[in-house]
Amino acid sequence: MCRPCPVKILIYCINFAPELTGIGKYTGEMTAWLAARGHEVRVVTAPPYYPDWKVGAGYSGSSWRREHWKGAEVWRCPLWVPARPGGVKRVLHLASFALSSLPVMLRQLLWLPDAVWVVEPPLFCAPTAWAVARLSGARAWLHISDYEVDAAFDLGLLRGKALKRMVLAGEHWLMRRFDVVSTISQRMLERALSKGVDAQRLVAFPNWVDVGAFISANGQAYRDELGIPADAVVALYSGNMGRKQGLEIMAQVAQSCAQERQGSDRLWFVFCGNGVGRMDLLAQCEGIPNVRFLDLQPAARLPDLLAMADIHLMPQRAGAADLVMPSKLTGMLASARPVVATALAGTELANVVQLCGIVVPPEDPAGITRAVLELAGNAPWRAQLGQAGRQHALHQIDRESVLQRFEKNLSSPHPGAIEQA
């Protein structure tokens, strides 16, 4: 594939490397890839804080900082990080970054970028990104990783019919003014259409995975570290431990499986991650045999971590499955292990997982228990489903092909007409 001409791209996001999960992980990988391809890349972001909800060691939440990172220029802007984010606290948190980053974004007008790429969440940043793009003559690109407005109301983080109408009206107005709007799944593209975005401006830009990194992965070191027998079946949850995941039912599942197996040491549960829900899950799992906890692991060890599993767990609250496509799913598929996910029938998450695992209705611990026990007792079925997941990852979301299509879209006058990114 011929390389497009180098472009100057300004990336605006609250989450960025060295965060290991979600938006920060993907935006960091995209930035490094673009810089390595010869593009000029600048990033306006915040200090790392997610998923622990505290500013990372060596960073400050109260000062500005400029750094060079893997060929890109990165500006870190102050923000307020609440220890336990809720509806109003989360709004203030996002607003603090939008305000502190405004002068840094305006400074980039002198650089004259070719494209301004902003990720939602937070939607608070979209007006500044759009204004900077218009004033500099750049293309304005909005990438939606999560429909945060819809999710906030559906999950009860924000309430009120009048407030919802006002916020959604503002969201629709903003989205229709961007030159390009991308998102990570087909259902999320359809939602963008329903919000008034012109189809010619829409581009699919899914989360990706380096499938090759998982081919030779070996999880035995993790089993040894956790004292898990080599022949045990491991059910693994790895990722953010927040409100959207519905993790509270995982303790019930672990308890039910322990009772069904009558104390057998052949089935283990490992919960790996950090976030506001971790302490509650720890307390709920106290006294349950064969349960282990791990902190979020370095990105370099992710293939081996996921290879430790025989079964991947993906709980989701009802209503979230088509508002977000969980970023953790990409690694699960590449690891060639089956997935047990909670999702409503017909959602895009359900459609993907049913190819390579078992779909259970949301908030149904008994259903998850049955699915885990069925897979635990059938190794050939696990292998068949796992290979189906890897083939899907290889053909649909391998990193190089996804990012090369994105790169082509950056310089195209009509990105929505190109093969989907």
Backbone torsions as a table, in degrees:
resi	resn	phi	psi	omega
1	MET	NA	129.9	177.9
2	CYS	-70.7	139.5	179.5
3	ARG	-78.3	134.4	172.2
4	PRO	-65.9	162.3	177.8
5	CYS	-62.4	147.7	178.5
6	PRO	-59.9	143.3	177.4
7	VAL	-125.7	162.3	174.5
8	LYS	-101.8	113.8	-175.1
9	ILE	-119.4	128.8	177.5
10	LEU	-103.1	119.1	-177.5
11	ILE	-105.0	128.7	-175.1
12	TYR	-124.4	114.8	-173.5
13	CYS	-159.1	149.2	177.3
14	ILE	-85.4	-25.5	-179.3
15	ASN	-110.5	132.5	-176.8
16	PHE	-157.1	170.0	175.1
17	ALA	-54.9	145.7	11.8
18	PRO	-91.8	23.0	175.2
19	GLU	-59.8	142.2	-169.4
20	LEU	-99.4	-10.4	-176.6
21	THR	-129.8	162.7	170.3
22	GLY	61.2	-142.3	-173.8
23	ILE	-59.5	-42.0	-179.0
24	GLY	-58.5	-41.3	179.1
25	LYS	-62.7	-50.5	-175.1
26	TYR	-70.8	-38.9	179.8
27	THR	-67.0	-37.6	175.2
28	GLY	-63.2	-45.5	179.6
29	GLU	-64.0	-40.5	178.7
30	MET	-63.0	-43.6	179.6
31	THR	-60.6	-48.7	-179.6
32	ALA	-61.8	-39.8	-179.5
33	TRP	-65.3	-46.1	-179.9
34	LEU	-63.6	-43.2	179.0
35	ALA	-62.8	-40.4	179.1
36	ALA	-66.2	-23.9	178.5
37	ARG	-86.0	2.2	175.0
38	GLY	97.7	4.9	178.0
39	HIS	-82.2	150.7	173.8
40	GLU	-86.5	121.9	-173.9
41	VAL	-125.7	130.0	170.7
42	ARG	-123.4	144.5	-177.0
43	VAL	-128.6	128.9	171.2
44	VAL	-110.7	117.4	-171.2
45	THR	-149.2	-170.9	179.2
46	ALA	-112.7	168.5	171.1
47	PRO	-65.9	152.9	179.5
48	PRO	-64.0	138.2	179.4
49	TYR	-148.4	-12.3	-170.4
50	TYR	-105.6	138.9	9.9
51	PRO	-97.3	8.5	-176.7
52	ASP	-75.6	-16.0	-175.1
53	TRP	56.8	47.3	168.1
54	LYS	-155.9	144.5	-176.7
55	VAL	-63.6	134.4	-175.9
56	GLY	-64.8	154.7	179.0
57	ALA	-59.3	135.8	-179.9
58	GLY	88.7	-1.5	179.4
59	TYR	-120.1	162.2	179.7
60	SER	-123.6	139.0	175.7
61	GLY	-93.1	4.4	-175.0
62	SER	-124.7	7.9	-178.9
63	SER	-141.7	160.4	176.5
64	TRP	-89.2	150.4	-177.9
65	ARG	-151.8	139.4	177.4
66	ARG	-116.0	138.1	-178.5
67	GLU	-145.9	160.3	172.8
68	HIS	-101.7	129.3	-176.4
69	TRP	-139.5	109.8	174.2
70	LYS	49.1	45.4	176.2
71	GLY	88.6	-0.5	-179.5
72	ALA	-114.7	153.3	171.8
73	GLU	-92.5	125.7	-174.8
74	VAL	-123.2	126.9	173.4
75	TRP	-106.8	124.9	175.5
76	ARG	-100.5	128.4	-176.0
77	CYS	-115.0	149.8	-178.4
78	PRO	-62.7	154.4	171.1
79	LEU	-158.8	158.2	176.1
80	TRP	-95.4	130.7	-178.1
81	VAL	-118.0	108.4	177.7
82	PRO	-73.9	144.1	-179.7
83	ALA	-66.7	-36.8	178.3
84	ARG	-129.7	93.5	-174.3
85	PRO	-69.0	134.0	172.8
86	GLY	-127.9	-164.7	-176.0
87	GLY	-59.0	-61.9	-177.4
88	VAL	-68.8	-41.4	179.7
89	LYS	-60.5	-39.0	-179.8
90	ARG	-67.4	-39.0	177.4
91	VAL	-62.0	-44.9	179.2
92	LEU	-64.9	-37.5	177.1
93	HIS	-59.7	-50.0	-179.4
94	LEU	-66.3	-39.7	-179.6
95	ALA	-64.9	-34.4	-179.8
96	SER	-62.2	-39.1	178.2
97	PHE	-72.1	-41.2	179.7
98	ALA	-58.3	-39.5	-179.4
99	LEU	-74.0	-45.1	-176.7
100	SER	-68.9	-27.8	-178.0
101	SER	-86.8	-12.2	-176.9
102	LEU	-57.3	-50.4	-180.0
103	PRO	-64.6	-31.7	179.1
104	VAL	-69.0	-39.7	177.2
105	MET	-65.7	-42.1	179.7
106	LEU	-63.7	-31.7	177.4
107	ARG	-61.7	-29.6	-176.9
108	GLN	-71.9	-10.5	176.1
109	LEU	-58.6	-33.7	-180.0
110	LEU	-68.2	-22.7	-179.0
111	TRP	-79.7	-24.0	-178.9
112	LEU	57.3	67.4	178.3
113	PRO	-65.9	157.6	174.1
114	ASP	-85.6	-28.9	-179.7
115	ALA	-144.5	140.2	172.5
116	VAL	-114.6	115.9	-174.4
117	TRP	-111.9	117.8	-179.2
118	VAL	-122.8	142.5	-177.8
119	VAL	-109.3	138.4	171.9
120	GLU	-107.9	129.8	5.6
121	PRO	-78.8	153.8	7.9
122	PRO	-98.0	140.2	176.0
123	LEU	-64.7	-23.0	177.7
124	PHE	-54.1	-28.2	-176.1
125	CYS	-83.3	-16.3	-173.9
126	ALA	-62.1	-42.4	-179.3
127	PRO	-60.1	-42.4	179.5
128	THR	-65.2	-42.8	179.0
129	ALA	-60.0	-45.3	-179.6
130	TRP	-63.3	-43.3	-178.7
131	ALA	-64.9	-42.9	179.1
132	VAL	-63.2	-40.7	178.1
133	ALA	-62.9	-44.7	-178.5
134	ARG	-65.9	-42.8	-177.3
135	LEU	-70.0	-26.4	-178.3
136	SER	-99.7	-4.1	-177.8
137	GLY	76.8	17.5	-178.4
138	ALA	-88.9	163.8	172.6
139	ARG	-76.8	133.7	178.8
140	ALA	-96.1	119.1	-174.9
141	TRP	-123.1	119.4	175.2
142	LEU	-105.0	122.6	176.6
143	HIS	-110.1	123.5	-176.9
144	ILE	-102.3	107.9	175.7
145	SER	-89.8	-22.7	-175.0
146	ASP	-158.2	126.3	174.6
147	TYR	-76.9	81.7	-170.1
148	GLU	-65.2	-32.5	-179.7
149	VAL	-67.5	-49.7	178.6
150	ASP	-60.7	-45.5	-178.2
151	ALA	-63.6	-40.3	-178.3
152	ALA	-61.0	-40.6	178.9
153	PHE	-77.2	-40.5	-178.3
154	ASP	-66.4	-32.8	-179.7
155	LEU	-91.8	1.2	176.4
156	GLY	81.2	11.6	177.8
157	LEU	-72.0	-32.4	173.9
158	LEU	-125.5	147.1	-176.3
159	ARG	-137.7	156.8	175.3
160	GLY	116.0	124.5	-178.3
161	LYS	-65.6	-41.7	-178.9
162	ALA	-65.7	-42.8	178.5
163	LEU	-62.7	-41.5	-179.7
164	LYS	-62.8	-44.9	179.4
165	ARG	-60.8	-42.1	-177.9
166	MET	-66.8	-46.1	-177.4
167	VAL	-67.6	-41.9	179.6
168	LEU	-66.0	-36.4	177.6
169	ALA	-63.0	-42.3	176.9
170	GLY	-64.0	-40.2	178.2
171	GLU	-62.0	-47.3	-179.2
172	HIS	-60.7	-42.9	-179.1
173	TRP	-61.0	-43.7	-179.4
174	LEU	-66.3	-48.3	-175.1
175	MET	-58.9	-36.8	-176.7
176	ARG	-72.4	-10.5	-177.0
177	ARG	-98.8	-4.4	177.3
178	PHE	-84.1	145.3	179.1
179	ASP	-67.9	-36.1	179.8
180	VAL	-135.4	136.3	172.4
181	VAL	-126.0	123.3	178.6
182	SER	-121.4	157.9	173.6
183	THR	-155.2	-179.3	-160.6
184	ILE	-102.7	-0.8	179.3
185	SER	-151.7	163.9	-178.2
186	GLN	-65.7	-41.1	179.7
187	ARG	-64.8	-35.6	178.5
188	MET	-71.0	-30.8	172.2
189	LEU	-65.1	-42.0	178.7
190	GLU	-62.6	-36.6	177.8
191	ARG	-65.6	-38.6	177.3
192	ALA	-62.0	-40.4	175.9
193	LEU	-59.4	-42.0	-178.7
194	SER	-67.5	-19.2	178.1
195	LYS	-92.3	6.2	172.2
196	GLY	98.9	8.1	179.1
197	VAL	-77.8	133.0	179.0
198	ASP	-64.6	134.7	-177.8
199	ALA	-58.3	-31.6	-179.1
200	GLN	-69.8	-13.4	179.0
201	ARG	-99.5	-2.4	-174.6
202	LEU	-92.7	138.5	178.5
203	VAL	-137.3	134.3	172.7
204	ALA	-82.8	127.4	-179.1
205	PHE	-137.2	79.9	-172.5
206	PRO	-73.1	158.5	167.6
207	ASN	-62.5	151.9	-172.4
208	TRP	-126.7	174.4	177.0
209	VAL	-150.5	143.9	174.3
210	ASP	-84.5	89.8	-173.9
211	VAL	-58.7	-37.5	-178.1
212	GLY	-58.9	-29.7	-178.9
213	ALA	-69.1	-16.1	-176.6
214	PHE	-97.6	-10.9	-172.9
215	ILE	-62.3	-43.4	-176.7
216	SER	-104.6	16.8	-178.0
217	ALA	-65.4	148.6	-178.0
218	ASN	-139.4	121.1	-177.0
219	GLY	-94.5	8.7	-175.1
220	GLN	-63.9	-35.6	-179.5
221	ALA	-60.8	-38.2	177.6
222	TYR	-67.6	-40.5	178.0
223	ARG	-62.3	-41.6	178.4
224	ASP	-63.7	-42.4	-178.9
225	GLU	-61.8	-36.6	-176.7
226	LEU	-94.7	-1.3	179.4
227	GLY	71.5	33.0	-179.3
228	ILE	-98.9	129.4	179.7
229	PRO	-58.2	147.4	-177.2
230	ALA	-62.5	-29.5	-176.8
231	ASP	-95.6	7.3	179.1
232	ALA	-75.8	157.1	172.3
233	VAL	-96.2	126.1	-176.5
234	VAL	-111.6	125.4	171.6
235	ALA	-102.2	120.2	-170.6
236	LEU	-116.8	131.6	163.3
237	TYR	-110.2	126.4	178.9
238	SER	-135.0	123.3	178.6
239	GLY	150.7	-166.5	-179.8
240	ASN	-65.3	141.5	176.7
241	MET	-109.0	76.7	-176.4
242	GLY	-118.9	-165.8	-173.2
243	ARG	-76.5	-30.1	-175.6
244	LYS	-72.4	-18.5	-172.7
245	GLN	-80.5	-22.5	-177.6
246	GLY	63.6	41.1	-173.6
247	LEU	-69.9	-16.4	-175.6
248	GLU	-59.4	-26.6	-180.0
249	ILE	-77.0	-13.8	-178.8
250	MET	-66.9	-33.0	176.1
251	ALA	-64.3	-40.4	177.6
252	GLN	-63.5	-40.1	-179.9
253	VAL	-64.5	-45.9	-179.8
254	ALA	-61.5	-41.0	178.8
255	GLN	-65.3	-44.7	-179.4
256	SER	-64.1	-41.0	178.9
257	CYS	-65.2	-38.8	178.3
258	ALA	-63.0	-39.6	178.5
259	GLN	-68.4	-42.1	179.8
260	GLU	-64.1	-37.0	-178.5
261	ARG	-87.4	-0.2	175.8
262	GLN	52.6	48.2	174.6
263	GLY	79.2	5.5	179.6
264	SER	-58.8	143.1	178.5
265	ASP	-93.1	18.6	-178.3
266	ARG	-91.0	-8.2	178.2
267	LEU	-128.3	121.5	-178.1
268	TRP	-123.9	152.0	174.4
269	PHE	-116.8	132.4	175.9
270	VAL	-123.8	126.3	177.2
271	PHE	-113.0	114.4	-175.0
272	CYS	-119.2	122.6	177.7
273	GLY	152.1	179.4	178.4
274	ASN	-137.8	163.9	179.2
275	GLY	147.5	178.8	-172.4
276	VAL	-68.4	-18.2	-179.1
277	GLY	-94.4	-1.1	-173.7
278	ARG	-65.9	-45.3	-176.4
279	MET	-63.0	-39.5	177.8
280	ASP	-63.6	-41.9	179.8
281	LEU	-65.9	-40.8	176.0
282	LEU	-56.8	-46.3	-178.5
283	ALA	-64.7	-40.1	-178.3
284	GLN	-69.8	-25.9	-178.6
285	CYS	-91.0	-1.8	-178.3
286	GLU	-60.5	127.8	179.2
287	GLY	88.6	-7.4	177.6
288	ILE	-83.0	125.1	-179.2
289	PRO	-69.5	156.9	173.6
290	ASN	60.5	37.7	173.8
291	VAL	-120.7	132.9	178.5
292	ARG	-130.0	150.5	177.6
293	PHE	-120.6	142.0	174.9
294	LEU	-130.9	145.4	169.2
295	ASP	-70.8	163.8	174.9
296	LEU	-53.9	133.4	-173.1
297	GLN	-98.6	154.9	178.1
298	PRO	-57.6	149.0	-177.8
299	ALA	-58.3	-34.8	-178.4
300	ALA	-64.4	-23.8	-178.3
301	ARG	-96.8	-0.3	-176.3
302	LEU	-58.2	-46.3	179.5
303	PRO	-57.2	-41.7	179.3
304	ASP	-69.0	-37.2	177.3
305	LEU	-60.2	-48.7	-177.4
306	LEU	-70.9	-26.2	176.9
307	ALA	-71.7	-19.8	176.0
308	MET	-63.8	-29.2	-173.8
309	ALA	-77.7	152.3	165.4
310	ASP	-105.3	-23.4	-180.0
311	ILE	-141.2	133.3	174.3
312	HIS	-99.6	141.6	180.0
313	LEU	-110.2	131.8	178.4
314	MET	-136.5	79.7	174.4
315	PRO	-75.2	142.7	176.0
316	GLN	-141.0	142.5	174.2
317	ARG	-69.6	154.3	175.5
318	ALA	-59.9	138.1	177.8
319	GLY	94.7	-12.4	-175.9
320	ALA	-95.1	-16.4	-166.2
321	ALA	-65.3	-30.1	178.8
322	ASP	-106.4	-0.3	173.4
323	LEU	-87.5	-28.2	177.0
324	VAL	-137.1	146.8	169.3
325	MET	-110.4	107.2	-170.0
326	PRO	-54.2	127.2	-177.8
327	SER	-65.2	-26.8	-178.6
328	LYS	-66.3	-19.0	-177.2
329	LEU	-62.9	-32.2	-176.5
330	THR	-60.2	-46.8	179.0
331	GLY	-66.8	-36.6	177.5
332	MET	-59.3	-45.2	179.8
333	LEU	-63.9	-44.6	-177.9
334	ALA	-65.9	-25.5	-177.3
335	SER	-75.2	-8.6	179.5
336	ALA	62.6	41.8	175.1
337	ARG	-124.5	145.0	-179.9
338	PRO	-70.0	157.4	-176.2
339	VAL	-120.0	135.5	167.7
340	VAL	-108.6	114.2	-176.2
341	ALA	-125.2	149.2	172.9
342	THR	-100.1	125.1	-179.5
343	ALA	-165.3	152.5	175.8
344	LEU	-75.2	144.5	178.8
345	ALA	-58.2	137.2	178.4
346	GLY	92.7	-14.3	175.6
347	THR	-73.4	160.2	-177.2
348	GLU	-65.7	-37.4	176.5
349	LEU	-59.4	-44.2	178.5
350	ALA	-62.5	-41.3	-178.9
351	ASN	-63.3	-36.7	178.9
352	VAL	-74.1	-46.7	-174.2
353	VAL	-67.8	-33.1	-177.7
354	GLN	-65.5	-15.1	174.4
355	LEU	-76.9	-21.4	-170.4
356	CYS	-141.6	22.0	-180.0
357	GLY	-180.0	-151.0	-177.1
358	ILE	-125.2	132.3	177.7
359	VAL	-103.6	131.6	-178.5
360	VAL	-122.5	143.7	175.7
361	PRO	-57.4	147.2	179.7
362	PRO	-58.2	148.1	174.7
363	GLU	56.4	44.2	179.3
364	ASP	-126.4	80.7	-177.3
365	PRO	-61.6	-32.6	178.7
366	ALA	-65.5	-40.2	178.2
367	GLY	-65.5	-40.7	177.4
368	ILE	-64.2	-41.7	179.0
369	THR	-58.2	-47.8	179.2
370	ARG	-60.5	-42.6	-178.3
371	ALA	-64.3	-44.1	179.8
372	VAL	-63.1	-44.5	-178.8
373	LEU	-66.6	-37.7	177.9
374	GLU	-63.1	-45.5	179.6
375	LEU	-68.9	-38.3	-179.2
376	ALA	-60.6	-30.7	-177.5
377	GLY	-93.2	7.5	-174.4
378	ASN	-141.3	84.1	-177.5
379	ALA	-62.9	-42.7	178.7
380	PRO	-60.3	-38.6	178.5
381	TRP	-65.5	-40.2	177.1
382	ARG	-60.4	-43.6	-179.3
383	ALA	-64.5	-40.1	-179.8
384	GLN	-64.1	-47.0	179.9
385	LEU	-65.7	-40.2	-179.9
386	GLY	-61.8	-42.2	178.8
387	GLN	-67.8	-33.4	175.7
388	ALA	-63.6	-39.2	177.7
389	GLY	-65.1	-42.2	179.4
390	ARG	-64.4	-40.0	178.9
391	GLN	-64.0	-37.6	176.1
392	HIS	-62.8	-44.5	179.5
393	ALA	-62.4	-43.2	-177.5
394	LEU	-62.6	-40.6	-173.8
395	HIS	-90.6	-20.0	-173.7
396	GLN	-113.4	-33.0	-169.2
397	ILE	-136.3	24.5	176.9
398	ASP	-65.8	139.5	-168.3
399	ARG	-57.3	-48.3	-174.2
400	GLU	-62.1	-44.3	-177.7
401	SER	-68.5	-39.2	179.5
402	VAL	-64.0	-46.9	-176.1
403	LEU	-73.2	-31.1	176.0
404	GLN	-67.0	-38.0	176.4
405	ARG	-67.8	-37.9	175.7
406	PHE	-62.0	-43.7	179.3
407	GLU	-59.7	-41.4	179.0
408	LYS	-64.7	-39.7	178.8
409	ASN	-65.7	-29.9	-178.3
410	LEU	-58.2	-37.5	-175.0
411	SER	-104.4	2.4	-179.3
412	SER	-83.9	138.0	176.0
413	PRO	-69.4	-21.0	-178.8
414	HIS	-133.4	73.8	-174.3
415	PRO	-61.5	-31.3	-179.9
416	GLY	-67.6	-16.2	-179.4
417	ALA	-89.8	-10.6	-179.9
418	ILE	-79.1	161.4	169.5
419	GLU	-50.6	137.6	-173.1
420	GLN	-54.0	139.5	-176.6
421	ALA	-71.6	NA	NA
